[in-house]
Amino acid sequence: MFPRSLARRCYTALHHSAVGDPATVIARCNVPPVTTSNSATSNGSVSVVVAPIYSSVNTADINTIQGTYPVKPNFVTSPSVTHSIPGSEFVGIVKESQNPALPVDTLVIPRFTGLGAWTTAMSPTPSSSFIPVSSFATGLSPASLLALQVNPSTAHKMLSSFTPLEPGDVVMLTAGRSAVATAAACIAKHKYGCKVVSVVRRKDMGDDEWGVECGRMKAAYGVDLVIAEEQIARTPPRRLMGLLAELGGSGRVPLLLDAVGGKTASLLSLGLTESGYCVTYGGLSRNPISVRAGSEIFNDVKYVGFWLTRFNDERGNLEERVEMLKELAQMAKAGMLVLPELKTFKLEDYEEAFANVGNGEKTCFDCRLSE
């Protein structure tokens, strides 16, 4: 058994017993840990207790609580309650362990989705559910380790999975200020030597403010051309192709990474050259992409989707995932990958955290503040 002090300890957590509006169904609670023996589990893994340091609050978490995400809440029944503790992306530290391969004080990240990390300490969990980060964590803060996991990994995987990229190729990005798009810009520029076109909303920015914003994106992320999303609908396809050609380089536009959909992605995809890919990983506009038959027939343009959760949860991908994280960590340490700053909240301030999601910051709980 784990030490008696562990079995007695109650953990602070956020939980819910039904799907619905997070502001309504989420509540703070004290959760007694489930005691477990140090014998091997059915998959040969010994359980450990991990205390999250930072745990992200992502749009996917909100949608999971609402019951609208493909990953459903993991409701667990105990003698007193049936509930689910949300939280999939986190960095934590091993507090109790009977596994010599994962000793106390080891920094870890999740191997699988839905482990339940909106808590000061997780109930005993199979050690195989965690990835030790010692092989690439040197020189990176826990905040950086949190920020690497989803958004830069999504960008890296999309850039490497669909079509070979060569120096001078043009990569187009929608939702250009998002964490995925800014990471994709950095990786496309520094790893592949690509030209980067970033599409962002201008909204009511005046010319001076817009000029400053374009300069910021070019300086911070290596973007070569910033286009206002509002301008796309007013730009004839031939003019768009001309703007891309003016960037020089190889003349190829093989990849569009899209999180918006709708008219923006439909028009941008017309700029893809032969055998190019439009890769959808989000649908912020909530509108479908219109596909022109000529693009598919004559240019062999392909429209595909990408979901990092599927890649992460497939057991055969662990080695590839770790190598990807090592590369991203090296890029971050070398200053080639810009990671977002964290906006942190206590667990008890969850309503404020939920309201902050989507505001352009990396929203997370600092679970240490609620111990």
Backbone hydrogen bonds, N-H to C=O, Kabsch-Sander energy under -0.5 kcal/mol:
donor,donor_aa,acceptor,acceptor_aa,energy
2,F,36,T,-0.8
6,L,3,P,-0.9
7,A,3,P,-1.7
8,R,4,R,-1.6
9,R,5,S,-0.9
9,R,6,L,-0.6
11,Y,31,V,-2.7
13,A,29,C,-2.5
14,L,118,W,-2.4
15,H,27,A,-2.6
16,H,84,S,-1.7
20,G,65,I,-1.9
24,T,21,D,-1.9
25,V,21,D,-2.6
26,I,22,P,-1.9
27,A,15,H,-2.2
29,C,13,A,-2.7
31,V,11,Y,-3.5
31,V,29,C,-0.5
35,T,33,P,-0.6
41,T,45,S,-2.1
44,G,41,T,-2.3
48,V,125,T,-2.7
49,V,96,E,-2.6
50,V,48,V,-0.5
51,A,93,I,-2.7
53,I,91,V,-3.1
54,Y,91,V,-1.4
55,S,365,F,-2.1
56,S,89,E,-2.6
57,V,363,T,-2.6
58,N,56,S,-0.5
62,I,58,N,-1.8
63,N,59,T,-2.7
64,T,60,A,-2.1
65,I,61,D,-2.2
66,Q,62,I,-2.0
67,G,63,N,-0.9
67,G,64,T,-0.7
68,T,63,N,-2.4
69,Y,63,N,-0.9
72,K,70,P,-0.6
75,F,73,P,-1.2
76,V,83,H,-3.5
78,S,76,V,-0.5
78,S,81,V,-3.0
83,H,76,V,-2.4
83,H,81,V,-0.5
84,S,16,H,-2.2
90,F,88,S,-0.6
91,V,54,Y,-2.0
92,G,108,V,-2.6
93,I,51,A,-2.1
94,V,106,T,-2.3
95,K,49,V,-2.9
96,E,49,V,-1.5
98,Q,47,S,-0.8
102,L,99,N,-2.0
105,D,94,V,-3.2
106,T,103,P,-1.5
108,V,92,G,-2.6
109,I,131,I,-2.0
111,R,129,S,-3.0
112,F,129,S,-0.8
116,G,87,G,-1.5
117,A,87,G,-1.0
118,W,86,P,-2.2
119,T,117,A,-1.8
120,T,12,T,-2.6
122,M,50,V,-3.0
125,T,48,V,-2.7
127,S,46,V,-2.4
129,S,126,P,-2.3
130,F,127,S,-1.6
131,I,109,I,-3.1
133,V,107,L,-2.0
136,F,133,V,-1.7
137,A,133,V,-1.9
140,L,137,A,-2.7
145,L,141,S,-2.2
146,L,142,P,-2.0
147,A,143,A,-2.1
148,L,144,S,-1.5
149,Q,145,L,-0.6
149,Q,146,L,-1.0
153,S,148,L,-0.8
154,T,150,V,-2.6
155,A,151,N,-2.3
156,H,152,P,-3.0
157,K,153,S,-2.6
158,M,154,T,-2.2
159,L,155,A,-2.3
160,S,156,H,-1.5
161,S,157,K,-1.1
162,F,158,M,-0.8
168,G,193,G,-2.4
169,D,166,E,-2.3
170,V,252,R,-2.4
171,V,169,D,-0.5
171,V,195,K,-2.8
172,M,255,L,-2.6
173,L,197,V,-2.5
174,T,257,L,-2.0
176,G,199,V,-2.8
178,S,175,A,-2.3
182,T,178,S,-2.7
183,A,179,A,-1.6
184,A,180,V,-2.7
185,A,181,A,-2.4
186,C,182,T,-2.0
187,I,183,A,-2.6
188,A,184,A,-2.9
189,K,185,A,-2.1
190,H,186,C,-2.7
191,K,187,I,-2.5
192,Y,187,I,-1.1
193,G,189,K,-0.7
194,C,188,A,-2.6
195,K,169,D,-3.3
197,V,171,V,-2.7
198,S,196,V,-0.5
198,S,225,L,-2.7
199,V,173,L,-2.9
200,V,198,S,-0.5
200,V,227,I,-2.1
205,M,202,R,-1.8
210,W,206,G,-2.8
211,G,207,D,-2.4
212,V,208,D,-2.0
213,E,209,E,-2.3
214,C,210,W,-2.6
215,G,211,G,-2.1
216,R,212,V,-2.3
217,M,213,E,-2.2
218,K,214,C,-2.0
219,A,215,G,-2.3
220,A,216,R,-2.9
221,Y,217,M,-2.0
222,G,218,K,-1.1
223,V,217,M,-1.2
224,D,196,V,-2.1
225,L,196,V,-1.8
227,I,198,S,-2.5
227,I,225,L,-0.5
229,E,200,V,-3.4
231,Q,228,A,-1.3
232,I,228,A,-0.9
232,I,229,E,-0.8
233,A,229,E,-0.7
234,R,231,Q,-0.9
235,T,231,Q,-0.5
235,T,232,I,-1.4
239,R,236,P,-0.6
240,L,236,P,-2.3
241,M,237,P,-2.5
242,G,238,R,-1.7
243,L,239,R,-2.2
244,L,240,L,-2.0
245,A,241,M,-2.2
246,E,242,G,-1.8
247,L,244,L,-1.1
248,G,245,A,-1.8
250,S,168,G,-1.1
251,G,168,G,-0.6
251,G,248,G,-0.8
255,L,170,V,-1.0
256,L,277,Y,-2.5
257,L,172,M,-2.7
258,D,256,L,-0.7
258,D,279,V,-3.2
262,G,287,N,-1.6
264,T,261,G,-0.5
265,A,261,G,-1.4
266,S,262,G,-2.1
267,L,263,K,-2.5
268,L,264,T,-2.4
269,S,265,A,-2.3
270,L,267,L,-1.1
271,G,268,L,-2.2
272,L,269,S,-1.3
273,T,253,V,-2.0
275,S,299,N,-3.6
276,G,273,T,-1.8
277,Y,254,P,-2.5
278,C,302,K,-3.0
279,V,256,L,-3.2
279,V,277,Y,-0.7
280,T,278,C,-0.6
280,T,304,V,-2.9
281,Y,258,D,-2.7
281,Y,279,V,-0.5
282,G,258,D,-0.9
284,L,259,A,-2.5
285,S,260,V,-2.2
286,R,283,G,-1.4
292,R,290,S,-0.5
295,S,292,R,-0.8
296,E,292,R,-1.3
297,I,293,A,-3.0
298,F,294,G,-2.3
299,N,294,G,-1.0
299,N,295,S,-0.6
301,V,295,S,-2.2
302,K,276,G,-2.5
304,V,278,C,-2.4
304,V,302,K,-0.6
306,F,280,T,-2.1
310,R,307,W,-0.8
311,F,307,W,-1.1
312,N,308,L,-2.9
313,D,309,T,-2.4
314,E,310,R,-0.8
314,E,311,F,-0.7
315,R,313,D,-0.6
317,N,314,E,-2.1
318,L,315,R,-1.1
321,R,317,N,-2.6
322,V,318,L,-2.5
323,E,319,E,-2.2
324,M,320,E,-2.2
325,L,321,R,-2.4
326,K,322,V,-2.3
327,E,323,E,-2.1
328,L,324,M,-2.5
329,A,325,L,-2.6
330,Q,326,K,-2.3
331,M,327,E,-2.2
332,A,328,L,-2.5
333,K,329,A,-2.6
334,A,330,Q,-1.8
335,G,332,A,-1.2
336,M,331,M,-2.5
337,L,331,M,-1.1
339,L,337,L,-0.6
343,K,362,K,-2.9
344,T,342,L,-0.6
345,F,364,C,-1.5
349,D,346,K,-1.2
350,Y,347,L,-0.9
353,A,349,D,-1.8
354,F,350,Y,-2.8
355,A,351,E,-1.8
356,N,352,E,-1.1
356,N,353,A,-0.6
357,V,353,A,-0.8
357,V,354,F,-0.8
359,N,356,N,-1.8
362,K,341,E,-1.3
363,T,361,E,-1.1
364,C,343,K,-2.1
365,F,55,S,-3.1
366,D,345,F,-2.3
367,C,53,I,-1.5
367,C,365,F,-1.0
368,R,53,I,-0.7
369,L,366,D,-1.7
370,S,367,C,-1.2
371,E,368,R,-1.1
